[in-house]
Amino acid sequence: MIQSVKVKNLSLSKDNVRKSNREVGIDSLAANIAAQGLLQNLVVTPLKKAGTFTVKAGGRRLRALQRLIEQGALPADHTVPVLVLSDDDNATEASLAENFQRVPMNPADECTAFNFLIQKGMTAEDVAKRQGVTTRFVEQRVRLAELAPCVFEALAAGEITLGVAQAYAVTTDVDRQARVFTQMSNSYYGDNPDNIRRAILNGTVKANDAKARFVGRDAYVAAGGRIEGDLFATEGDENWIDVDLIEMLAAKKLEAAAAELAQAEGLAFVTPIAATHVPYDLERQLHEFHAPARALTEDETARVEVLSAENDTLIDQLEQELPDGSAEAEAANARIETIERELETIEDARHEIDPALKAQIGTFVYIGGDGEPRVHTRLFSEKPVVDPNAPPKESGGATGDRDAGDAEQGPKLSATLVDELATQRRQILVAHIASDPGLALDLTIFLMAQNVVFEQAHIPTHSTLKSSAAGFPIFAFRDEGSMASQTIDDQRQRLDTSWAGLPTMTARFDTFRALDDEARGAWVAYSIARTLEPTLNVAEGYRSNGFHDHLVASSTFRSRIGGARRPRTSSAG
């Protein structure tokens, strides 16, 4: 029997079969009831007190009604129609049937219904309010309703999941959706949303892409660029679909930056590279130029010694005497910063390049992973650079990488005797270096560093020690957009190469040994790190290596950017 009962006279029965997740979606249901009214009767049985009932089926509707009354959306004496049963067994069976036999609505039907309401003139906000959902949820369902027919029909038939349909909906281009759907229908991984999304977005650029950030959204839109929002990703995620326009704008902006840099620095050329790295092939076409640092002058040496002594005194005072936060401590820290800046200025002066040399060399400017223009810290030349200030070569002296005097003049020796003498000489050299750990360590770092700098020059070192970069299992793989790859590129560019421009291995080694501990330490860290091969501990096999996990746990990453370094007082050039 159907009758009207006041909500305040209804209570939830302990016999209601729904015991879990009772509060889930109550707010949405309440909003729907407020907009549409109660579309389904509650099932109740009478209590001993006249006019009161216990709800056997419809507990969530009862909670939603009570919430509306608490919020003042319905009057305190609001009445609702109920179906009154007299038998508790029948009431329990009715509760079970109502919950157990309920079939979730097909997502395609949801999308069609939401789209129908929008087409009738309702706004997404109106629909969301009346249905108790978010505006974004409504927009997502409407986007799905506008999928390519073949994709939407597959969703309606249950052939694809809601997640797969959402992957196709990252673009509004239904032709592209249909093409990718056809391709993926014949693919083994065609039901993977990530694979579908990558295929759909092929030929588009994300708003957080380095090149897009470099161009800027305003400039892109002003030039007629089109943007699509991905409703199924995070808020504000966008796809820029005019890739050719992005390339043109990035190239134009970078060309202007390159021209300005070349003029300001007096370089022969600055080549703009509209990418997040300088292609290795372009570097190979040029000669890498390394300007050797000159020795400190007597005045500079004296000034460095004075500043260094003052710096050490201030550090001792901060560690032992001055309390943290005191005015004296702040003054000491300020003075240390001033000293570091002056030392850095002196160090920079050692690396100044003669204007005549600058007219023969150049570099690259490219786009960093953060979307900012970056200048390649290494210099290059189209032909070997001739230093106009270099002393003239002595007649009969060796050239290239061979040290003068290495080839001693004397009687011609047989090949067998040369091999025997060379072997004996090698044994003596090994015994000497093995007894000098300091020299051995410097030699180790130097050989690895030279291998990095002259990797393609094949300079003979007559040593088996190498630090060649490990190969990737994926040919030509790059992930320059990642923070790790950007960090590695920065680390390579900050390595001190002032020793690399000297003409002989002897001169390079002596100058390399004169570098401070931080500079040499950076070389050994970079040289060793690049030898590590790709591993992944998700399955047994060649790629599995738990030791790499231990290395990650053992390492302490720290930024070396911007660290001032004291100039050496050595006279090495």
C-alpha positions in Angstrom: 0.0 0.0 0.0 1.3 3.5 -1.0 0.9 6.3 1.5 2.5 9.6 2.4 4.6 9.8 5.5 6.7 12.6 7.1 10.4 12.1 6.8 10.8 12.8 10.5 8.7 9.7 11.2 11.0 7.4 9.2 14.1 5.6 10.6 16.6 3.2 9.0 16.1 -0.5 9.6 18.9 -2.7 10.8 17.7 -5.2 8.3 18.7 -3.2 5.3 21.0 -5.4 3.3 23.4 -2.5 2.3 25.9 -2.4 5.1 28.9 -0.9 3.4 29.6 2.5 1.7 26.3 3.8 3.0 27.5 7.5 2.9 29.1 7.3 -0.5 27.4 9.7 -3.0 24.8 11.0 -0.5 25.5 14.7 -1.4 25.0 13.9 -5.1 21.8 12.0 -4.4 20.5 14.9 -2.3 21.2 17.4 -5.0 19.4 15.2 -7.5 16.3 14.8 -5.2 16.3 18.6 -4.6 16.2 19.1 -8.4 14.0 16.2 -9.5 12.1 15.1 -6.4 12.0 11.6 -5.0 11.6 9.4 -8.2 11.5 6.1 -6.4 9.4 5.2 -3.3 10.9 4.0 0.0 9.9 0.5 1.2 8.9 0.5 4.9 7.3 -1.5 7.6 5.3 0.0 10.5 6.7 0.3 14.0 4.8 -0.1 17.2 4.3 3.6 17.6 1.5 4.7 15.4 2.5 6.7 12.3 6.2 5.7 12.5 7.9 3.4 10.1 11.3 1.7 9.5 12.9 1.9 6.1 13.8 -1.5 4.7 14.8 -0.4 1.2 15.9 3.1 0.3 18.2 4.0 3.2 20.4 6.2 1.0 17.4 8.1 -0.2 16.3 8.6 3.4 19.7 9.9 4.4 19.6 12.3 1.4 16.2 13.6 2.4 17.3 14.1 6.0 20.4 16.0 4.8 18.2 18.3 2.7 16.0 19.0 5.7 19.1 19.7 7.9 20.3 22.1 5.2 16.9 23.9 5.0 16.3 22.8 1.4 13.2 21.0 2.5 10.7 21.8 5.3 11.0 19.9 8.6 7.5 18.3 8.0 8.3 17.3 4.4 6.3 14.1 3.4 7.3 11.4 0.9 5.4 8.5 -0.6 6.3 5.1 0.8 5.4 1.5 0.0 4.2 -0.1 3.3 4.8 -3.8 3.7 3.5 -5.8 6.7 5.9 -8.8 6.6 9.5 -8.3 7.7 10.6 -11.2 5.6 9.1 -9.7 2.5 10.8 -6.3 3.4 14.2 -7.9 3.7 13.7 -9.7 0.3 12.6 -6.4 -1.2 15.8 -4.7 0.1 17.9 -7.4 -1.3 16.2 -7.3 -4.7 16.4 -3.6 -5.0 20.2 -3.6 -4.3 21.2 -6.9 -5.9 19.2 -6.5 -9.1 20.4 -3.0 -9.8 22.5 -2.7 -13.0 24.9 0.1 -13.4 24.1 2.5 -16.2 26.1 2.1 -19.4 28.7 5.0 -19.7 27.5 5.6 -23.2 23.9 6.1 -22.0 25.1 8.5 -19.4 27.0 10.5 -22.0 24.0 10.6 -24.3 21.7 11.7 -21.5 24.0 14.5 -20.4 24.5 15.6 -24.0 20.7 15.6 -24.5 20.3 18.0 -21.5 23.0 20.3 -22.9 21.4 20.3 -26.3 18.1 21.3 -24.7 19.8 24.5 -23.6 21.0 23.7 -20.1 24.5 24.7 -19.1 27.0 22.3 -17.8 26.8 24.0 -14.4 23.0 23.6 -14.4 23.2 19.9 -15.2 25.9 19.4 -12.6 23.9 21.1 -9.9 20.7 19.1 -10.6 22.5 15.8 -10.9 24.8 16.3 -7.9 28.1 16.0 -9.8 30.9 18.4 -10.7 30.8 20.6 -13.8 33.9 18.9 -15.1 32.2 15.5 -14.8 29.4 16.8 -17.1 31.9 18.2 -19.6 33.8 14.9 -19.7 30.6 13.0 -20.4 29.6 15.5 -23.1 33.0 15.1 -24.7 32.6 11.4 -24.8 29.2 11.7 -26.4 30.9 13.5 -29.3 33.4 10.7 -30.0 33.8 9.3 -33.5 30.8 7.0 -34.1 32.9 3.9 -34.3 34.5 4.6 -30.9 31.2 5.6 -29.2 29.5 2.5 -30.6 32.3 0.3 -29.2 31.8 2.0 -25.8 28.0 1.4 -25.9 28.5 -2.3 -26.8 31.0 -2.8 -24.0 33.8 -3.6 -26.5 36.0 -0.9 -24.9 36.2 0.5 -21.4 35.5 4.0 -20.2 39.2 4.6 -19.7 39.9 3.6 -23.3 37.2 5.9 -24.5 38.6 8.8 -22.5 42.0 8.2 -24.2 40.4 8.7 -27.6 38.7 11.9 -26.3 41.9 13.8 -25.6 41.3 15.4 -29.0 38.1 16.6 -30.6 39.3 15.6 -34.1 36.9 12.7 -34.8 38.7 11.8 -38.0 42.0 11.2 -36.1 40.0 9.2 -33.5 38.6 7.0 -36.2 42.0 6.4 -37.8 43.7 5.5 -34.5 40.7 3.3 -33.5 41.1 1.3 -36.8 44.9 1.0 -36.2 44.5 0.0 -32.5 41.8 -2.6 -33.3 44.4 -4.7 -35.1 47.1 -4.0 -32.4 48.0 -6.4 -29.6 48.2 -3.5 -27.2 45.3 -1.6 -28.8 43.3 -1.6 -25.6 46.0 0.2 -23.6 44.9 3.8 -22.8 48.5 5.1 -22.7 49.3 3.6 -26.1 46.1 5.1 -27.5 46.8 8.5 -26.0 50.3 8.6 -27.5 49.0 7.7 -30.9 46.3 10.3 -30.7 48.6 13.0 -29.6 51.3 12.2 -32.2 51.8 15.5 -34.0 50.7 17.7 -31.0 52.7 19.4 -28.3 51.9 19.5 -24.6 51.7 23.0 -23.0 54.5 22.0 -20.6 56.8 21.0 -23.4 60.1 22.9 -23.3 59.6 24.3 -26.8 56.1 25.4 -26.0 57.2 27.1 -22.8 60.0 28.8 -24.7 57.6 30.2 -27.3 55.0 31.2 -24.7 51.2 30.6 -24.8 50.4 34.3 -25.6 52.7 34.4 -28.6 51.5 31.1 -29.9 47.8 32.1 -29.6 48.5 35.5 -31.1 50.1 33.9 -34.1 46.9 31.8 -34.7 47.9 28.7 -32.8 45.1 26.3 -31.7 44.8 24.7 -28.4 42.8 21.7 -27.2 42.2 21.0 -23.5 42.4 17.4 -22.2 39.4 17.0 -20.0 40.6 13.7 -18.7 44.0 14.9 -17.5 44.9 17.4 -14.8 43.3 20.8 -14.7 44.9 23.2 -17.2 46.6 20.4 -19.3 46.6 21.4 -22.9 47.6 20.1 -26.3 49.0 22.6 -28.8 48.1 21.2 -32.2 49.9 23.6 -34.7 53.3 22.0 -34.4 54.7 23.7 -37.5 53.8 27.1 -36.0 55.5 26.2 -32.7 58.7 25.2 -34.6 58.6 28.5 -36.7 58.1 30.7 -33.6 60.8 28.9 -31.6 63.3 29.1 -34.4 62.6 32.8 -35.0 63.0 33.6 -31.3 66.1 31.5 -30.9 67.7 33.1 -34.0 67.3 36.5 -32.5 68.9 35.3 -29.3 71.8 33.8 -31.2 72.5 37.0 -33.2 72.4 39.1 -30.0 74.8 36.7 -28.2 77.3 36.6 -31.2 77.4 40.4 -31.3 77.8 40.8 -27.6 80.5 38.2 -27.2 82.3 38.9 -30.5 82.1 35.3 -31.6 82.4 34.2 -35.2 79.1 32.3 -35.0 76.3 31.3 -32.6 74.2 28.5 -34.1 70.6 28.3 -32.9 69.3 24.8 -32.2 65.5 24.7 -31.7 65.7 21.6 -29.5 66.6 20.7 -25.9 70.1 19.5 -26.8 72.8 20.1 -29.4 72.9 17.1 -31.8 76.1 15.1 -31.5 76.5 15.0 -35.3 76.7 18.8 -35.4 79.4 18.9 -32.8 81.4 16.3 -34.7 81.4 18.5 -37.8 83.4 21.1 -35.8 86.6 21.3 -33.9 86.2 21.7 -30.1 88.1 24.6 -28.8 89.5 24.7 -25.3 91.1 27.9 -24.2 93.9 27.2 -21.7 93.8 29.4 -18.6 96.8 31.7 -18.1 98.9 31.7 -15.0 98.1 34.2 -12.3 100.1 37.4 -12.2 102.2 38.2 -9.2 99.6 40.8 -8.1 96.7 38.3 -8.6 98.6 35.6 -6.6 99.2 37.9 -3.8 95.6 39.1 -3.7 94.3 35.5 -3.8 96.6 34.6 -0.8 95.3 37.6 1.2 91.6 36.8 0.4 92.1 33.1 1.1 93.6 33.8 4.5 90.9 36.2 5.4 88.2 33.7 4.3 89.7 30.9 6.4 89.9 33.2 9.4 86.2 34.2 9.0 85.1 30.5 8.7 87.0 29.6 11.9 85.3 32.4 13.7 81.9 31.3 12.5 82.5 27.7 13.6 84.1 28.5 17.0 83.3 32.0 18.2 80.4 33.8 16.6 76.9 32.7 17.7 74.4 31.9 14.9 72.1 34.8 14.0 74.3 37.4 15.7 75.1 40.7 13.9 78.8 39.7 13.9 78.0 36.3 12.2 75.8 38.0 9.6 78.7 40.5 8.9 81.2 37.6 8.5 78.9 35.7 6.1 78.4 38.9 4.1 82.2 39.4 3.9 82.7 35.8 2.8 80.3 36.3 0.0 82.2 39.4 -1.1 85.5 37.4 -1.0 84.0 34.6 -3.1 82.8 37.1 -5.7 86.3 38.7 -6.0 88.0 35.3 -6.2 85.5 34.3 -8.9 86.3 37.5 -10.9 90.0 36.8 -10.7 89.4 33.2 -11.8 87.2 34.4 -14.8 90.0 36.7 -15.9 92.3 33.7 -16.3 89.9 32.3 -18.9 89.4 35.4 -21.0 89.9 34.7 -24.7 91.9 36.9 -27.0 89.5 38.8 -29.4 91.5 37.5 -32.3 90.7 34.0 -31.2 87.0 34.8 -30.6 86.8 35.8 -34.3 87.5 32.1 -35.2 85.3 30.3 -32.7 81.6 30.1 -31.9 79.1 28.0 -30.0 75.4 26.9 -29.9 72.3 28.3 -28.2 69.5 25.9 -27.5 66.3 25.4 -25.4 66.7 24.1 -21.9 64.3 21.6 -20.4 62.8 24.5 -18.4 61.9 26.4 -21.6 64.7 29.0 -21.1 67.4 29.6 -23.7 70.8 28.0 -22.9 74.2 28.8 -24.2 76.5 25.8 -24.8 79.5 26.3 -22.5 81.9 24.6 -24.9 83.3 26.5 -27.9 83.9 25.2 -31.4 85.6 26.3 -34.6 85.1 25.3 -38.2 88.9 24.9 -38.7 91.7 24.4 -36.2 92.2 27.7 -34.3 95.6 29.4 -34.7 96.6 31.4 -31.6 98.2 34.7 -32.8 100.0 35.0 -29.4 101.4 31.5 -29.4 105.2 31.2 -29.6 106.7 30.0 -32.9 107.4 26.3 -33.1 111.0 25.3 -32.7 112.5 23.7 -35.8 112.6 19.9 -35.6 110.1 19.9 -32.7 107.3 17.4 -32.7 103.8 18.5 -33.5 100.3 17.4 -32.7 99.9 15.5 -29.5 103.4 14.1 -29.5 105.7 15.7 -26.9 108.9 17.3 -28.3 111.9 15.2 -27.4 109.9 11.9 -27.2 111.4 10.5 -30.3 115.1 10.4 -29.3 117.6 10.5 -32.2 119.9 7.5 -32.3 120.7 4.3 -34.1 117.8 2.4 -35.7 116.6 -0.4 -33.4 115.1 -3.7 -34.5 111.4 -4.3 -33.8 112.2 -7.1 -31.4 114.6 -4.9 -29.4 112.1 -2.1 -29.4 109.4 -4.4 -27.9 111.9 -5.8 -25.3 113.1 -2.3 -24.2 109.5 -1.0 -24.1 108.4 -3.9 -21.9 111.2 -3.3 -19.5 110.5 0.4 -19.4 106.8 -0.4 -18.8 107.7 -2.5 -15.8 109.8 0.2 -14.2 107.0 2.8 -14.8 104.3 0.5 -13.3 106.5 -0.1 -10.2 107.0 3.7 -9.8 103.3 4.7 -10.2 102.2 1.8 -8.0 104.3 3.3 -5.2 102.8 6.8 -5.5 99.1 6.7 -4.8 98.7 10.5 -5.3 100.2 10.4 -8.8 98.2 7.2 -9.6 94.9 8.9 -8.6 95.7 12.0 -10.6 96.6 9.8 -13.6 93.4 7.8 -13.3 91.2 11.0 -13.2 93.2 12.6 -16.1 92.9 9.5 -18.4 89.2 9.3 -17.8 88.7 13.0 -18.3 90.8 13.0 -21.5 88.7 10.1 -22.8 85.5 12.3 -22.3 87.0 15.3 -24.0 88.7 13.6 -26.9 86.3 10.6 -27.2 86.2 10.8 -31.0 89.8 12.0 -31.6 91.3 8.6 -30.7 94.4 10.1 -29.0 96.7 7.3 -28.0 97.2 7.1 -24.3 98.9 3.7 -24.1 96.7 2.7 -21.2 93.8 0.3 -21.0 91.9 2.5 -18.6 88.8 3.9 -20.3 85.6 5.5 -19.2 83.5 5.2 -22.3 79.8 6.0 -22.0 77.5 3.0 -21.7 75.2 2.4 -24.7 71.4 2.5 -24.5 69.3 -0.5 -25.4 67.1 1.8 -27.5 68.9 3.2 -30.5 69.1 7.1 -30.5 67.1 7.2 -27.2 66.8 10.6 -25.6 64.7 11.9 -22.7 66.1 15.4 -22.7 62.8 16.7 -21.2 63.5 14.9 -17.9 65.2 16.5 -15.0 67.9 13.8 -14.9 69.0 14.3 -18.5 69.0 18.1 -18.1 71.1 17.7 -14.9 73.6 15.4 -16.8 73.9 18.0 -19.6 74.5 20.7 -17.0 77.1 18.6 -15.2 79.0 18.0 -18.5 79.0 21.7 -19.4 80.3 22.8 -16.0 83.4 20.6 -16.2 86.6 22.6 -16.2 88.3 22.1 -19.6 91.0 24.8 -19.2 93.6 22.1 -19.5 92.3 20.5 -22.6 93.5 23.2 -25.0 97.2 22.6 -24.5 99.0 20.9 -27.4 100.7 18.0 -25.6 99.6 15.3 -23.2 102.4 16.3 -20.8 101.2 19.9 -20.7 97.6 18.8 -20.3 98.4 16.4 -17.4 100.5 18.9 -15.5 97.8 21.6 -15.9 95.1 19.1 -14.9 96.9 18.2 -11.7 97.0 21.9 -10.8 93.2 22.1 -10.8 91.7 22.2 -7.3 90.1 19.1 -5.7 86.6 20.2 -6.6 87.3 20.5 -10.3 89.1 17.2 -10.5 86.5 15.5 -8.3 83.8 16.7 -10.8 85.7 15.0 -13.6 86.0 11.7 -11.8 82.4 11.7 -10.8 81.1 12.5 -14.3 83.5 10.0 -16.0 82.6 7.1 -13.7 78.9 7.9 -13.7 78.5 7.7 -17.4 79.9 4.2 -17.6 76.8 2.8 -15.8 74.5 0.7 -17.9 70.7 0.7 -17.9 69.1 -1.7 -15.4 65.6 -2.3 -14.1 64.7 -4.7 -11.2 61.2 -5.7 -12.3 62.1 -9.1 -13.8 64.9 -11.6 -13.9 67.4 -11.2 -16.7 70.3 -9.1 -17.9 68.7 -5.8 -16.9 68.3 -6.8 -13.3 70.9 -5.4 -10.9 70.1 -4.8 -7.3 73.5 -3.1 -6.7 72.2 0.0 -8.6 69.4 0.3 -6.1 72.1 0.3 -3.4 74.0 3.0 -5.2 70.9 5.2 -5.3 70.3 4.7 -1.6 74.0 5.4 -0.9 74.4 8.6 -3.0 73.8 12.1 -1.8 72.8 14.4 -4.6 73.9 18.0 -4.3 73.8 20.8 -6.8 77.2 22.1 -7.9 75.7 25.0 -9.8 77.1 28.4 -9.0 79.9 27.2 -6.6 82.8 29.7 -6.6 86.2 28.1 -6.9 89.5 29.6 -5.8 92.0 30.2 -8.5 95.2 28.1 -8.2 98.4 29.9 -7.4 100.3 27.5 -9.7 102.1 28.9 -12.6 100.7 26.2 -14.9 99.1 27.8 -18.0 
